Structures are given as structure tokens and as C-alpha cells.
Amino acid sequence: MTLTLDDVRDAAARIEGVAHRTPVLRSRTLNALVGAEVFVKCENLQRVGAFKFRGAYNAASRLTPEQLARGIAAYSSGNHAQAVALAARELGTTAVILMPEDTPRSKVEATLGYGAEVVTYDRYTGDRVAIGEALAADRGLTLIPPYEHPHVIAGQGTAALELIEEVGDLDALVVPVGGGGLIAGSATAAKGLLPGIRVIGVEPEEGDDTKRSLEAGRRVSIPVPRTIADGQAADIPGELTFSLNRKLVDDIALVTDDQIRQAMRTAFERMKTVVEPSGATSLAALLSGRITPVPRRIGVIVSGGNIDVRRFAQLVG
């Protein structure tokens, strides 16, 4: 399939007034550390604490009255779970979410807090897609996957659309990569507005499935990653997202868990903002020199901030 800038703009109109138009932060210290002018799009301040609400609401709001009456299902390591749960509540329906047993407790509690039912599985032995599809079929629910859905991808792209509308021309856009929905939507928006922009994805070193796939020219599966960036613990890119990203993404940078921790510290100490590990990988790539040459004007999407105080202290202390 193809996704266009108009699809992202249509999503932006649909989520307007429901999703937050998140702030863009600038820091002279960050600029000095990176050697460039950096614009940080703070999706950690989005509703549910992550960009995922954009795509979840865009997709859920297009369901028929009959589908909404039956309810929604989703599978997620945390942020998409909360996003679908909140979207369901906003639209007056119910949600059942399949989550890994080792999901951080704060994310499970937040999902329950939005009114969803949570069903758990073992991410290291179970196939979440198969389990999620069976769950939805058994209960007659409409499944909204975390990234393999055109309306989800278009919704995620609204973050980059807002960023560029606010700050103007950028030489590069740096985006965390898990299943690939955020970068697919962001690259669609960015290259639709700025055809010459360089789009760079960032993965944890232990979870480099997208980098390997782009280099191979086909989807490559890896063992389920063990990384502090739990939201990026994908073992294979999505089929739909990969078909878009192989055309739009210019490069993938890899970062270590230690570099992610340092980026979290820098965001907290210098920008006074809390970022979860998966949300910090884009900053980590810049701060650790993994992106060369350094573009002059760089947009960075910080994708989420869902982390409890105990885990945050453990990671950055």
C-alpha cells in the first residue's frame, strides 16, 4: 500500500482537540553537546504518556457503530495498550488488551486505570499476533494492532507533521523504531513536506531487526531482544511498516543500554523532562555520536515517558 501526506493530514484533523499538540523543547546545552540545532518533539507529554494515542484514536474513531458496540482488542507491551484503552473510553466502548507478563507494572496499572481488561502472555514463548487475533475472534472484537494498520501509521505521523509545521525546515528527523509505525508515519509526513530531509531511525543494539531487514532488503527475524527499551523489543519489523520504511528511511543508528541511560539523565537534568528508555533512544543516538555527519537542524521525536519513579531511579541513578 501507499501512505501519503494527505492521509497524515486527515489523521491530524481527526485527532485535533482530542490528542495533545505536544511541545517542542530546545536546549542550548543539548545543542552544544550535539553540535547542531536540535528540536525535541515531546511525545512523553502526549495523552497516555506516548505518541501511541495518536494512531490508536485515529483508527478507533473510524470504526462503525456496530464495531464500537462490540468493543476493541489490542496487543501491546504497554503504550499502545494504554492508548487503545483511552481511545475506547473516549468513544464510549470497551477494550481488552493482551500484554506481556513482564510488562512494567506501571503500564499495566495505567491500562487498567483507563478501564480496559488485561490478558497476559509470555512474550518469549508466545506469538502475540496469533494470540491477539484469536482473542479478538473469540470475543467478536475489532483488533487494532500497534503498527500494522494504515490509520494507526497515519496517526503516528501527525507528530512529525506538527513538529515541522512549528519549526520549519529540518535537515534530519531522528525517530525511535520498534515495530516501525512511528517512523513510517513520520517519514511519510516529513518527506511529503521536506523532500530532501534525512530520516534516521534508532534501535537498541540488542533489537536491530529493522536495521538488519533494511540491509537485507527483506524482513529479518531476530531473537526477542532483552533491552531496557522494552517498547522497542520487536523481533521482526511489521510487513506493512517495512514496505514503507524501506522506501522512506535513510539510515538506522544503534545505541547501547548505557547510552540510553545517559540520554535519560541528560533529558532530566538539562531539559527537566522524564523520558522512558524507548523514548530516549533518539536522543541517545545524537548524544553518543552515532549519527554522522551531524545535520545542521535536527528534529528529534522523544516517543514516550511511561516509567515509574522506582525504575527511573534504578536506571539513571
N, C-alpha and C positions, 0 to 999 in steps of 0.2 A: 504494500500500500504506500501511498504518499501522504505526507502531512505538510500543510502549508502554513505560512504566516497568518493567513485568514482564519485557519482553524484555531490558532492560538488567540487571535483577537476575538473570535467568537466565544472562546472559553473565558477570556477576560471580562467580556460583557456579562456573561452568565454568573460569574462569581463576585462581581462588583457589589460591594455592600454586605457581603457575607464573609468572604475571606479578607484578612487584613492586607492592606498595601504596606508591606513591611519597610522599615527604614533602611537607608544606605549609610553606613558609617565610614568615616575617613579618619586616619590617624597619621600624624607626622612621624611618629616613632615607627609605625609599620612601613610607611613609605621609605624611611631611611634604612630600615633593615632589609627591605626588598630591593631598593634601588629603582623604584618606579612609583607612579601614582596609582594607588590601589583604592578601589571602591568595593566595599563589602556589603552585599545584599543579605540582610539578617533574617533568614527564614527560621532561625531559632526563636524569633518573636512572632511567628505565624500562629494562628489558632492551632491547638493541639501541640504546639512547640516544634512544628516541622512543616516543610513545603508540601507534605503529602495531602493536606486538606484541600489544596487547590484542585488536584486531579480527582480526588475522591468525590468532592462536591460536584464538579463538572460532570462526572459520569453519572452519579446517583440522581442528580436533578433532571436528567433526561429520561429516566425510567417512566413507564406508563403508570397510570393509577393502579392498574391491576398488579403490576410488579411491585409497586410500593406497598400495596396491601399485604402481599405475601412476605415481604422482608428481603433483606440483603445479607449476603455472606461474603467473607473475605478471608485471606490468609496473609499473615504478616509477622515480622519479627518485632513489631512494636508501633512504629509511627503511622503506617498505613492502617493498622488496626484501630488506632485512636481516631484517625481521620474518617474512616468509614463509620465508626460508631457515632461520631459527632454529626456527620452528614445525615445519617439515618435519623438521628434525633431532630435535626433541623427540619427534615422533610416529613416528620411525623410517622416514621416507620421503625422497624426493629432491625437489629444486626446480630449475627452470630459470627464470631471471629475465631479462626484457627491460629494458634500461636505456639511457638516452640516452648518446650518445658523450661529451658534455661533463659527465657526472655527476662531481662531485668525486671524485678518485681514492681518498680515504679511504673513501668509501661503497662504491665498487666492491670494494676490498680487503676491507672488512668482510663484504660479501655473499659473496665467495669464501671468506672465512675460516670462515663458517658451513656451508660445504660445498656451496653452490649452483653451478650452471653459469650464467654470464652471457653473454647475447647482446646486442649493442649496435645502436642505430639512430640516425638523425639526427632529433632532436625538432623541428627547424624545417621539415623536408620530409616526414617520415613520420607516419603515423597509428598511434599506439602501440596503440590498441584493436584495429584491424584486424590489425596485425602480431602482437600478442599472441594474439588469438583463432586466427589461422592457425597460429601456433607450437604452441599447445595442441592444436589439432585434429590437426595432422600427427603429433604425438608421443603422442597419446592421453592427455594430461594434463588434470587438473582446474584450471581457471583461477580464481584468487582475485583479483579486481580490487581496487584500492586503496581504493575507496569505494563503488562501485555494487553493494552486496551487503548485505542486511539484517543478516546475522550480523556482518559487518565493522563496520557502523554501530553496532549494539548494543554490540559490544565496546568501541568507542571511547568510548561514553557512560559506561562504568564509571569513567573518570577524574573526570567531574563528580559521579557518584554518590558516590565516595569522598570527594571534596572537601566536599560538603555534609554527608555523614554525620559528618565530622570537625569542621567549623567551625560548623555550624548555619545559621541564616538568612542569606541574602545578598540584597542589593538588585539586584545585577547580576552577570553572568558574562561575561567577555571571553575570546574564543576565536579563535585564528588560523584563517583559511579558505583552503584550497587547492581541492581537489575538493568539499569540503563534508561529508565523512563525520564528522570530529571534531565539528563544530558541530551537525550533525544529531543525532548520538547524545547529545552533551552537553545540547543544548536539550531533547531528549526526557526525559532524566533530571531536569534542573533544573526544568522546568515541571511534571513529574509530582510532584516533591517540594514545589516552591515555586511555585504557580501565578502569583503576582504578580511573579516575578523578571524582570528585563530582560536579554535575551540579545543580546550585541553581538559581531558578527564583525569581524575585522580583516584587510584585504588590503593588499598593497603597491600604491602608486598606479598602477604600470605593469601590474598584474594585477587589475583591478577587475571581472572578469567576473561575479562574484556580485552585487556592488552594482548593476551595470547591469541584470542579469537581474531582481533583485527590484524595481527601479524600473519596469521594462518589463512585469513580470508574465509574462514568458516567458524561456526560456534564450537568452542573447545570447552570441555568439561574438566574441572579440577576437583580434588577432594574438598569437602565443605571446610572453608577457612576457619582457623582459630585465631582470632584477632580481637583487640579491644573495640574495633569498629564493627560492632555487631550488626548494625544496619547495612553493612556492605559485605556481609558474609554470604555472598552468592557463589554458587558453584558453576554456573553457566549463564551467559547472557540470555535475555529473552529473545525469542525468534523475531518478534516484531521490532523490538528496540534495536537489535543488532542490524536488521535490514536498514534502519535509518542511520544508525551511528557509523556504519562502515562508509557511508557516503558523506557524512557531515563532520565527524570528529577527526581532528588533525593529529592528535597525539594523546597518549596516556602516560602519566607520570605515576611512579610508585613511591610510597612512603612507609617507613617503619612505624611500629607502635610507639617507640620512643619519640620519633619526630611528631607524631600525633599528640602525644602528651605535652610536648613543648609548645605546640601551636595552641592547645587549650590553655596553657599557662599564659601565653602572650595575649590571647584574646581577653582573658580575665584581668590580667594585671594592667595592660595598656589600653584596652578598649572597654573595660568594665562590662563584659558580656560573657555569659556562660554558654559554652558550646559542647555538645556531646562528641564522642570520638569520631563517629561517622561524619558529623557536620564539620569537623575541624581538618579533614584531610586536604581540602582545597588550600587552606591557609598553610598547612604543613608543607605542601609541595613548594609554595613560594618561599617560605622561611628557610627551608633546608637546601635551597638552590637546585631543586630538581627540575626547574623549568628554565631552559636556556635556548637561545638568548632571552634575556628578560625584556618583555614588551614594555613600551613606554606608559601606556594607560591600560590597566588591568581590572576587569570586573571579576569578583570572586563571589560565588554563592556559598554561604555557610548554611548547610541544609537543615540543621536541627539542633535543639538544645535540651532534649529529653534525657536528663540524667539526675539521679537523686544526689543529695548532698554528701552522703557517705561514700558513694562510688566516685564522685568528683574529687573528694579529698584524697581518696586512695590513689587515684590516677595522677593527680598533679602535685601531691604533697611531697 
